[in-house]
């Protein structure tokens, strides 16, 4: 390995900058030698440890969103050093330092104003576990600023604004050295942008939440998001719509399989199906003919047997008749004749011969109701009961027949009216359509007025209730209904005797007659002919008028069931409109996600105001604002410099010079600056050794500060 110098990071983003081939996010998970046994352990639900991209094949079994990952960082401060040891193991292993001890000085980057406990634990870990000879600590944003100063991008005096994964910092530089007393920090970074974008898209597309994974939202953020120059103006632009809003809208198409489209059958296919149907119909007709032929043969055989039996009975004596009938299923000669008549009738039906229905009905009725015309004094008590039963059955049958006849006549009348109506429509379609619309409008107004009268009553007694027009139940009752209510409340209880005597007298039951007469007038349960006619006209208008929209009432049985349209390509699209700049706005307005802290533009003014008194005056503020460097992974969004300049200009005096530069590589410049620093000849004098740490302890680390002027 030669004299290679290692620069390690105390922050997860700085680790990314050091090990450019390793991807570290907020999840710094412990190292494990990933093998097939670990995959089996994960599938069994056991806990395993994964760091970086050690085994990409294992990551398909590992869902960070559903597990409980442990991070070595609290925001951007290391506090879980057991996990940090796994991360360092992984880093050293990737760099090829597989010896028992690391015999090279180590440069570790940390956040500004890092707590002394975290710095001390990191030094202890490096000295005790890895045996490094010496350690140095520096701030990643300072390394990035000094590296870009070395490239000539920024000046010796300036301001570094670093927006990372969890936090954002503003550090002023004077004479090439950072002034940590004036630095400013906000707990907003790339993690909050991704999380906010994920929330916005999940609320907008709740049916595609499974597709909106953290990794995919992170990819959408880096590919499509930008920072609006003026947030309110950009929001109004999208509210109004138009070509500009359409140009700024992005679409993510989810996997989608279109529903199969049924093609119209060809003429050959139609002919083939028609021939097949004809063949099936011919087969069914042949089967029906064979069945009818067998039925005719069975009936002829049955009639022949019945005739032979009747002939035998006619030649037999009265004493022999019971013995002959005992060997059959018939109880008397009359039953035998009735069975013969039924068989003959069935045979005529099977052969398609006309049937004398009237004569049959007359005969059957005279036989069935033979006691109706007999006087009561000539009947026994049992026959009287049978006569009453026959009268009831006959009246019911006649009523049923009359009802069927009436329905048939009504159907004929409706068919006649339908034909006449169709003739009128064909004669003058426009006039017919106008008449139907007028009828629909009149009937709708009539039904609505009747319902309104039923709800509010025919009068309002000179007042309305507080709800604005409705009245009480008492005002909706007519005089007969109010009388009925009075009788029900007064007659049911006898106040004089103190006990319930209702029903003891026959006249008490007159109440039910009154109630029955009152209910006869109540037509709530009867079908309304106007509503039926309105439904018919609405159905007719739907057929002939494509512009007609039928408005079914709530709870109406005629309302059609909702029709679900098939899913299309547009249903599987994630549209990024205002979300593109709304998520990144948290860098300038953290209160959008409930963080009451300053935005990155306000941090510049706060850092300048915090400068110690010895740096005030002599144009220091102008020199600082003339060289503002933007670095960090969350500063790569388009529009960052323009928005930051507008925000800083709003808090600075009019005419103050403001120049903002972006780092050459906002993500890796911190690592490049640390590499240049570690390769300098003066680097050895900036480190402290293991012996110094053992002798002086935390006091040495408390006052330790790296000098950046050697870059």
Secondary structure, 3 states (H helix, E strand, C coil): CCCCCEEEECCHHHHHHHCCCCCCCCCCCCCCCCCHHHHHHHHCCCCCCCCCCCCHHHHCCCCCCCCCCCCCEECCEECCHHHHHHHHHHHHHHHCCCCCCCCCCEEEEECCCCCHHHHHHHHHHHHHHHCCCEEEEEEHHHHHHHHHHHCCCCCCCEEEEEECCCCEEEEEEECCEEEEEEEEEECCCHHHHHHHHHHHHHHHCHHHCCCCCHHHHHHHHHHHCECCCCHHHHHHHHHHCCHHHHHCCEEEECCCCCCCCCCCCCHHHHHHHHHHHHHHHHHHHHHHHHHHHHHHHHHHHHHHHHHHHHHHHHHCCHHHHHHHHHCCCCCCHHHHHHHHHHHHHHHHHHHCCCCCHHHHHHHHHHHHCCCCCCCHHHCCHHHHHHHHHHHHHHHHHHHHHHHHHHHHHHHHHHHHHHHHHHHHHHHCHHHHHHHHHHHHHHHHHHHHHHHHHHHHCCCCCCCCCCCCCCCCHHHHCCHHHHHHHHHHHHHCCECCCCECCCCCCHHHHHHHHHHHHHHHCCCCCCCCHHHHHHHHHHHHHHHHCCCCCCCCCCCCCCCCCCCCCCCCHHHHEEEECCHHHHCHHHHCCHHHHCCCCCCHHHHHHHHHHCCCHHHCCCCHHHHHHCCEEEECHHHCCECHHHHHHHHHHHHCCCCCCCCEEECCCCCCHHHHHHHHHHHCCCHHHHCEEHHHHHHHCHHHHHCCCCCCCCC
